[in-house]
Structure formats: C-alpha cells, structure tokens
Amino acid sequence: MIVLLSPVWIIAAFLIAFEDGGSPLLSQKRVGRHKKVFYCYKLRTMHTETKHVASHDASTSQITKIGKVLRKTGLDELPQLLNIIKGDMNFVGPRPCLPSQSELIAAREAEGVFEIRPGVTGLAQIQGVDMSEPAKLAAIDSKYVRNRTFLMDLKIIRATLGGKGSGDAIKSDS
C-alpha cells in the first residue's frame, strides 16, 4: 500500500510544505496498547505554530487549506501505515489518544481498551463519536474489543472508505 499510495503522499507533502512551510510530516505522542506511548505519524493539516492538542480542542482557523482536503479525504492518515509496519497500530482499533487526555485514558483503562493495538480507523469513528466524549468513546471502543472479528474489521474498513467517520470534531471559529 505504501508503494501504491506514495505518489499521493509525495504530492500532499509538497503541497503542505508549499502552503505553510515546515515539515509536512507530523510526529505526535499517542497512547497505544498496554498504555505504551508511541509516536503516531500523520500528514500535517494545521499551521506550523499550532500546539499539539486534541482536534476537538483546535479551531477551524488552525487548519490549512490543503489540510481541509486531507482531513476530509482521510489522506492525512497515510503515514500511519508506517505505524502499522512498526507494530504500534492496526488498520482497525480504537483511535490512539494523546497522553494529556487523562479522562479518556482513565475511561479506556476501566473498559479494558488498552488490551489491543489502536487503529487507523475504528467502530467509534464510523459511528461519529470522537474524543470529545470520553465515556461514550470508551464504551464503544470496549464493545469493539469484546466483539471484534475479521468480518467486523472489514465492515469498518468498508464504511471508512465509503466516507463514514470524519475524525475529531473541530471547533468552528464563528
């Protein structure tokens, strides 16, 4: 997949660097399996001066023009293929959170969510639940952990490719 998608990745990286300068690749600490912290890779969609916060704590003015396209299409997640190769993530699983999201970490720990690797997409994402609702997210993630099957993963991937799940909500500036 990396080879097939590398032209898209290269074009997106060029457009990010051209529009806003700086590195097109974002490396951000996230909490993974057994609460182990790892670096999650993404194509940068926010301006270079934006602090590392959860998406639902950011505002639309912090997103670049190319970033809006990358987020809408999910192409900002392409570098996470490297996380899959490294063994930090799976294609499907609970989305990894920031170490600063203590309420979500506590809720997920109580639900046993950290027993599996996080995913590029997940059940909560296709249901439209993001990290701004920690208890609800942890409950859905737990449901996935308890009931996951290969067929369920295929359905989640198909729904994701079909446009379900738009990532974390961004606060409107208006």
C-alpha positions as CSV (number, residue, x, y, z in Angstrom):
1,M,0.0,0.0,0.0
2,I,2.8,2.4,0.8
3,V,4.3,1.9,-2.7
4,L,0.8,2.3,-4.4
5,L,0.0,5.4,-2.4
6,S,3.5,7.0,-2.4
7,P,2.6,9.4,-5.3
8,V,-0.3,10.8,-3.4
9,W,1.8,11.0,-0.2
10,I,4.6,12.9,-2.1
11,I,2.2,15.3,-3.8
12,A,0.4,16.0,-0.5
13,A,3.7,16.6,1.3
14,F,4.8,19.0,-1.4
15,L,1.5,20.9,-1.2
16,I,1.8,21.1,2.6
17,A,5.3,22.4,2.5
18,F,4.5,24.9,-0.3
19,E,1.4,26.3,1.5
20,D,2.7,26.6,5.1
21,G,6.4,25.7,5.2
22,G,7.8,23.4,7.7
23,S,7.8,19.7,7.8
24,P,4.8,18.0,6.1
25,L,5.1,15.1,8.5
26,L,3.7,15.3,12.0
27,S,5.0,13.0,14.7
28,Q,2.9,13.1,17.8
29,K,3.0,11.1,21.0
30,R,0.0,8.8,21.4
31,V,-1.1,6.2,23.9
32,G,-1.2,2.7,22.5
33,R,-1.5,-1.0,23.6
34,H,-0.9,-1.5,27.3
35,K,-0.7,2.3,27.6
36,K,2.7,2.4,25.9
37,V,3.4,5.8,24.4
38,F,4.5,5.8,20.8
39,Y,4.9,8.3,18.0
40,C,2.0,8.4,15.6
41,Y,2.7,9.8,12.1
42,K,0.3,12.0,10.1
43,L,0.5,14.5,7.3
44,R,0.3,17.9,9.0
45,T,-3.0,19.6,8.4
46,M,-2.7,22.5,10.8
47,H,-0.5,25.6,10.6
48,T,3.1,25.2,11.9
49,E,2.5,27.3,15.0
50,T,-0.5,25.3,16.2
51,K,0.1,23.5,19.6
52,H,-0.3,19.7,19.8
53,V,-3.8,19.5,21.2
54,A,-6.7,17.1,20.6
55,S,-8.5,18.0,17.3
56,H,-11.7,18.9,19.2
57,D,-9.7,21.5,21.2
58,A,-8.5,23.1,17.9
59,S,-10.4,25.6,15.8
60,T,-11.0,25.7,12.0
61,S,-8.7,28.7,11.6
62,Q,-5.8,26.5,12.6
63,I,-6.3,24.2,9.6
64,T,-4.5,24.9,6.4
65,K,-6.4,24.9,3.0
66,I,-4.7,21.6,1.9
67,G,-5.3,20.3,5.5
68,K,-9.0,20.6,5.0
69,V,-8.8,18.5,1.9
70,L,-6.5,15.9,3.6
71,R,-8.8,15.7,6.6
72,K,-12.0,15.4,4.5
73,T,-10.5,12.6,2.4
74,G,-8.6,10.9,5.3
75,L,-5.3,11.2,3.4
76,D,-3.7,12.8,6.4
77,E,-3.7,9.3,7.9
78,L,-1.5,7.8,5.2
79,P,1.8,7.9,7.3
80,Q,0.1,5.7,9.9
81,L,0.9,2.8,7.5
82,L,4.4,3.2,9.0
83,N,2.9,2.8,12.5
84,I,1.2,-0.4,11.3
85,I,4.5,-1.7,9.9
86,K,6.3,-0.9,13.2
87,G,3.6,-2.8,15.1
88,D,2.3,0.2,17.0
89,M,-1.1,0.2,15.3
90,N,-3.5,-1.9,13.3
91,F,-5.8,-0.9,10.5
92,V,-8.8,-1.1,12.8
93,G,-9.0,-0.5,16.5
94,P,-9.6,2.3,19.0
95,R,-8.1,5.6,17.7
96,P,-5.0,6.4,19.8
97,C,-5.3,9.4,22.2
98,L,-2.8,11.9,23.4
99,P,-1.1,11.3,26.7
100,S,-2.7,14.5,28.0
101,Q,-6.3,13.1,27.6
102,S,-6.4,11.8,31.1
103,E,-10.2,11.4,31.3
104,L,-10.3,9.3,28.2
105,I,-7.3,7.2,29.3
106,A,-9.0,6.5,32.7
107,A,-12.3,5.6,30.9
108,R,-10.5,3.3,28.4
109,E,-8.4,1.7,31.2
110,A,-11.6,0.9,33.1
111,E,-13.1,-0.7,30.0
112,G,-10.0,-2.8,29.1
113,V,-9.5,-0.9,25.8
114,F,-5.7,-0.8,26.1
115,E,-5.5,-4.6,25.6
116,I,-5.3,-4.2,21.9
117,R,-3.4,-2.0,19.4
118,P,-5.0,1.2,18.4
119,G,-6.2,1.6,14.8
120,V,-6.2,4.0,11.9
121,T,-10.0,3.7,11.9
122,G,-12.4,2.2,14.4
123,L,-16.0,1.5,15.3
124,A,-16.5,4.8,17.2
125,Q,-15.3,6.8,14.2
126,I,-17.8,5.3,11.8
127,Q,-20.5,6.0,14.4
128,G,-19.4,9.6,14.5
129,V,-18.2,9.5,18.1
130,D,-14.9,11.4,18.7
131,M,-12.6,12.0,21.7
132,S,-14.6,14.9,22.9
133,E,-17.0,12.3,24.5
134,P,-14.6,10.2,26.6
135,A,-17.1,7.9,28.4
136,K,-19.1,7.3,25.3
137,L,-16.0,6.7,23.2
138,A,-14.5,4.3,25.8
139,A,-17.8,2.3,25.8
140,I,-17.8,1.9,22.1
141,D,-14.1,1.0,22.0
142,S,-14.8,-1.6,24.7
143,K,-17.6,-3.0,22.6
144,Y,-15.2,-3.4,19.7
145,V,-12.5,-5.0,21.9
146,R,-15.0,-7.6,23.2
147,N,-16.7,-8.4,19.9
148,R,-14.1,-7.9,17.2
149,T,-13.8,-10.2,14.3
150,F,-12.2,-10.2,10.9
151,L,-15.6,-9.6,9.3
152,M,-16.3,-6.7,11.7
153,D,-13.0,-5.2,10.7
154,L,-13.8,-5.5,7.0
155,K,-17.2,-3.7,7.6
156,I,-15.4,-0.9,9.5
157,I,-12.9,-0.5,6.7
158,R,-15.6,-0.5,4.1
159,A,-17.6,2.1,6.0
160,T,-14.5,4.2,6.4
161,L,-13.6,4.0,2.7
162,G,-17.3,4.8,2.0
163,G,-17.0,8.1,3.8
164,K,-18.3,7.3,7.3
165,G,-16.3,8.8,10.1
166,S,-14.9,12.3,9.8
167,G,-12.4,12.3,12.6
168,D,-12.5,14.5,15.7
169,A,-14.8,17.5,15.6
170,I,-13.0,20.8,15.1
171,K,-14.5,23.9,16.8
172,S,-15.9,26.4,14.4
173,D,-14.4,29.9,14.6
174,S,-17.8,31.5,14.1
